[in-house]
Amino acid sequence: MTAFRIMSLVVAVAFQLMLLVGGGQASNNTKNCKLGTEFEKEHAALQLLEPLTNTTYSVTEKVGEDSYTYLFQVCGDVGGEKGGGLVQKDKNQKTVVIGRYNTTQAVAGSDWVMLTYGHGEKYDEHCSKEKRRAIIMISCNRNVAAGPLKVVLENRERAEDCFYLFEMDSSAVCPVLSSKLSAGSVLLIIGFCCVAVYLIGGFLYMRLVVGAKGVEQFPHYAFWSEFGNLTADGCDFVCRSRGNRQAPPTYTGVATEPLEEEPEERDDHLLPM
C-alpha cells in the first residue's frame, strides 16, 4: 500500500507540472490580428502561426548604396510602431510602416500559409500613391522552427495593387503526420511501460522502505521465483523428459488353457520302516 501511495503521489505531481507548463505556453496572440472577413478557414490559418508570435524577424537588403532593414512580427507591434506588423528602416533609422496587422488576410495551403498585412503608409510617387501592402509566404520546413526572413521583391512598377513579398520557412505550418503505429504496437508500448513502472517502483520500495538487499530487492521475489520453478518443471515434464519415462504397466490376461497339475510329491520314504 505504501508503494502504491508513493507512485500515485509521483504521478499526480508530474501531471500538475504538465498542466502548469502547458498553461504557461498556451496563448492566443493571433487574436490581435484583425481579419477583414470572419471565415473559419482564415482563423484556422492564423492559428497555425501561433508558435511564431512574440518574436521579431528581420532581414537587411542592400539597394545600390542604400540599405533597408525589414522587421516583422506575427500579430504584434514591431519597430516601436503601434499596430505595425512589418516595417522598413533605412540607414538613417527612418521608419516606414509596410503593413498593419489590424488589416490582415490569411490563406493556408497544404504546407504553407500566406499572411497579408494591409493599410501601410502611402507611396510617395509610385502605385498611384496607394497604401503599402506586405505579403509574407511561410512555407513548411520540418527542420526549422522559424527560418530567416527573406525579401523576394517589391512590386511597385504598376498603377495599383503593389506589394512587398517576403518568405520564410517554419515547421509550424507543416501538416500533422498521421501515426503509423498499429493497435498491437500501442498495446505493447503500454505493456512495456507498465512493466517498467512495476519494476522500478517495486525496486525503490523494497530498497528504500523495506531495506532489502541483493536479489531480495526484486519486487515479489518469492512469487516470481516459485513461478519460474513451476514453469521450468512444466517445461521439463512436457518437452524434455518424455524419453526417460517408465513404460506404463501392461495388463496380462489369464490363459484359457488348463494348467498342468504338478505331480504330487510323496513323502512316504521319509516314514520309518
C-alpha positions in Angstrom: 0.0 0.0 0.0 2.9 2.4 0.8 4.4 1.8 -2.6 1.1 2.4 -4.3 0.7 5.7 -2.4 4.2 6.8 -3.4 3.6 6.0 -7.1 0.3 7.8 -7.0 1.9 10.9 -5.5 4.6 10.9 -8.1 2.1 10.6 -11.0 -0.1 13.4 -9.5 2.9 15.8 -9.1 4.1 15.1 -12.7 0.6 15.7 -14.0 0.3 19.0 -12.2 3.7 20.1 -13.6 2.5 19.2 -17.1 -0.6 21.3 -16.6 1.4 24.3 -15.3 3.9 24.1 -18.2 1.1 23.7 -20.8 -0.9 26.6 -19.2 2.2 28.8 -19.3 2.8 28.1 -23.0 -0.8 28.3 -24.1 -1.5 31.7 -25.7 -3.7 33.2 -28.3 -1.7 36.1 -29.6 -3.1 35.7 -33.2 -6.3 37.2 -32.0 -4.5 40.6 -32.2 -4.8 40.3 -35.9 -7.9 41.8 -37.4 -9.3 39.8 -40.3 -11.3 41.5 -43.0 -13.7 38.5 -43.0 -14.8 36.1 -40.4 -14.2 32.9 -42.4 -13.3 29.9 -40.3 -10.5 29.0 -42.7 -8.7 32.3 -42.1 -8.9 31.8 -38.4 -7.6 28.3 -38.8 -4.7 29.6 -40.9 -3.8 32.2 -38.3 -3.9 29.6 -35.5 -1.1 27.7 -37.3 1.1 30.8 -36.8 0.6 30.9 -33.1 4.1 29.4 -32.4 5.7 32.3 -34.3 4.2 35.1 -32.2 6.2 37.2 -29.8 9.3 37.0 -31.9 10.7 39.7 -34.2 12.2 38.5 -37.6 14.5 40.8 -39.5 16.3 41.0 -42.8 18.6 43.6 -44.4 18.6 44.3 -48.1 21.0 46.5 -50.0 19.8 48.6 -52.9 22.7 50.3 -54.5 24.4 52.4 -51.8 21.3 52.3 -49.6 20.4 49.5 -47.2 17.0 48.7 -45.7 16.1 46.6 -42.7 12.7 45.0 -42.6 11.2 43.9 -39.2 8.3 41.5 -39.0 6.1 40.1 -36.2 3.1 37.8 -36.4 0.2 39.8 -35.0 2.4 42.0 -32.8 3.9 45.5 -32.8 7.4 45.9 -34.2 9.9 48.7 -34.5 8.1 50.8 -31.9 5.1 51.3 -34.3 1.7 50.7 -32.7 -0.2 48.3 -35.0 2.8 47.9 -37.3 3.3 44.2 -38.2 6.0 44.8 -40.8 8.1 48.0 -41.0 11.1 49.2 -43.0 14.0 51.2 -41.6 16.7 52.9 -43.8 20.2 53.6 -42.8 19.1 56.8 -41.1 16.7 54.8 -39.0 13.7 56.4 -40.7 10.7 54.0 -40.2 8.1 53.3 -42.8 5.1 51.0 -42.0 4.7 48.5 -44.8 1.7 46.7 -43.3 -0.5 46.7 -40.2 -1.9 43.6 -38.5 -5.3 45.3 -37.9 -5.9 44.6 -41.6 -4.9 41.0 -42.1 -5.6 38.2 -44.6 -4.5 34.7 -44.0 -4.7 31.8 -46.5 -3.5 28.3 -45.8 -2.5 25.6 -48.3 -1.4 22.0 -47.8 2.0 23.1 -46.4 2.1 26.9 -46.5 0.4 30.0 -45.1 0.2 33.3 -46.9 -0.1 36.2 -44.5 -1.0 39.7 -45.8 -0.8 43.0 -43.9 -2.5 46.0 -45.5 -3.0 49.7 -44.7 0.7 50.6 -44.7 1.9 54.1 -45.3 1.2 55.6 -48.7 3.8 55.6 -51.5 5.2 59.0 -52.3 5.1 58.7 -56.0 4.6 55.0 -57.1 1.5 52.9 -57.4 -0.9 55.9 -57.6 0.2 56.8 -54.0 -1.8 53.9 -52.6 -1.1 52.3 -49.3 1.7 49.8 -49.0 1.0 46.1 -48.5 3.1 43.3 -47.3 2.8 39.6 -48.2 4.7 37.0 -46.2 4.8 33.5 -47.6 5.5 31.0 -44.8 6.4 27.5 -46.1 6.8 24.2 -44.4 10.2 23.0 -43.3 10.2 20.4 -40.6 13.9 21.0 -39.8 13.4 24.7 -38.9 11.3 26.1 -36.1 11.3 29.6 -37.8 13.7 30.3 -40.6 15.2 33.6 -41.5 13.0 36.2 -43.2 13.9 36.9 -46.8 13.0 39.7 -49.2 11.7 38.3 -52.5 10.7 41.5 -54.3 9.0 44.9 -54.1 6.4 45.1 -56.9 5.8 48.8 -57.3 6.1 49.3 -61.0 2.4 49.2 -61.6 -0.6 51.6 -61.2 -2.2 49.7 -58.3 -2.1 46.6 -56.1 1.6 47.0 -55.4 3.1 44.8 -52.7 6.2 43.7 -50.8 6.8 40.0 -50.9 8.7 38.1 -48.2 9.3 34.5 -47.5 10.4 32.3 -44.6 10.3 28.7 -43.5 8.8 27.2 -40.4 7.7 23.8 -39.1 4.6 25.4 -37.6 2.7 25.2 -41.0 3.7 21.6 -41.7 0.8 19.1 -41.9 0.4 16.8 -39.0 1.9 13.3 -39.7 -0.5 10.5 -39.1 0.6 7.9 -36.6 1.8 4.6 -38.2 1.5 2.6 -35.0 -0.9 -0.3 -35.0 -3.2 -1.2 -32.1 -0.8 -4.1 -31.3 2.2 -1.7 -31.2 0.3 0.7 -28.9 -0.6 -2.2 -26.5 3.0 -3.4 -26.5 4.2 0.0 -25.6 1.7 0.3 -22.8 2.6 -3.1 -21.6 6.4 -2.3 -21.5 5.6 1.0 -19.7 3.6 -0.8 -17.1 6.3 -3.4 -16.6 8.9 -0.7 -16.3 6.9 1.2 -13.7 6.3 -2.0 -11.7 10.0 -3.0 -11.7 11.3 0.5 -10.9 8.7 1.3 -8.3 8.9 -2.1 -6.7 12.7 -1.9 -6.6 12.7 1.5 -4.9 10.1 0.4 -2.4 11.9 -2.8 -1.5 15.3 -1.0 -1.2 14.2 2.3 0.5 11.2 1.3 2.6 11.8 -2.4 3.3 15.6 -2.2 3.3 16.1 -5.3 1.2 19.5 -6.2 -0.3 20.6 -8.2 -3.3 18.1 -10.2 -5.2 15.5 -9.5 -2.5 15.1 -6.0 -3.9 13.3 -7.5 -6.8 9.5 -6.9 -6.3 7.7 -10.1 -5.2 10.8 -12.1 -5.5 9.4 -15.2 -3.7 6.4 -15.3 -6.0 8.4 -14.9 -9.3 11.0 -17.4 -8.1 8.3 -20.0 -7.4 6.6 -19.2 -10.7 9.9 -19.7 -12.5 10.4 -23.1 -10.8 6.9 -24.2 -11.7 7.4 -23.1 -15.3 10.7 -24.9 -15.6 9.1 -28.1 -14.1 6.2 -27.9 -16.6 8.6 -27.4 -19.5 10.7 -30.3 -18.3 7.6 -32.5 -17.9 6.2 -31.7 -21.4 9.2 -31.2 -23.6 12.4 -32.8 -22.4 11.6 -35.9 -20.2 9.4 -37.9 -22.5 12.1 -40.5 -23.3 13.1 -41.2 -19.7 9.6 -42.1 -18.5 8.9 -45.7 -17.4 6.6 -47.6 -19.6 3.2 -48.0 -18.0 2.5 -51.5 -16.8 0.7 -53.7 -19.3 -2.2 -56.0 -18.4 -1.6 -59.7 -19.0 -4.7 -61.8 -19.4 -5.3 -65.2 -17.8 -4.6 -68.1 -20.0 -7.6 -70.1 -21.2 -5.8 -73.5 -21.3 -5.9 -75.6 -18.2 -2.9 -75.6 -16.1 -1.0 -78.9 -15.8 -1.2 -80.5 -12.4 2.0 -80.8 -10.8 2.9 -84.3 -9.6 2.0 -84.9 -6.0 5.1 -85.2 -4.0 5.0 -88.2 -1.8 7.0 -88.3 1.3 6.4 -92.0 2.1 10.1 -92.6 2.0 10.5 -90.4 5.0 8.5 -92.6 7.2 10.4 -95.1 9.4 10.4 -98.6 8.1 
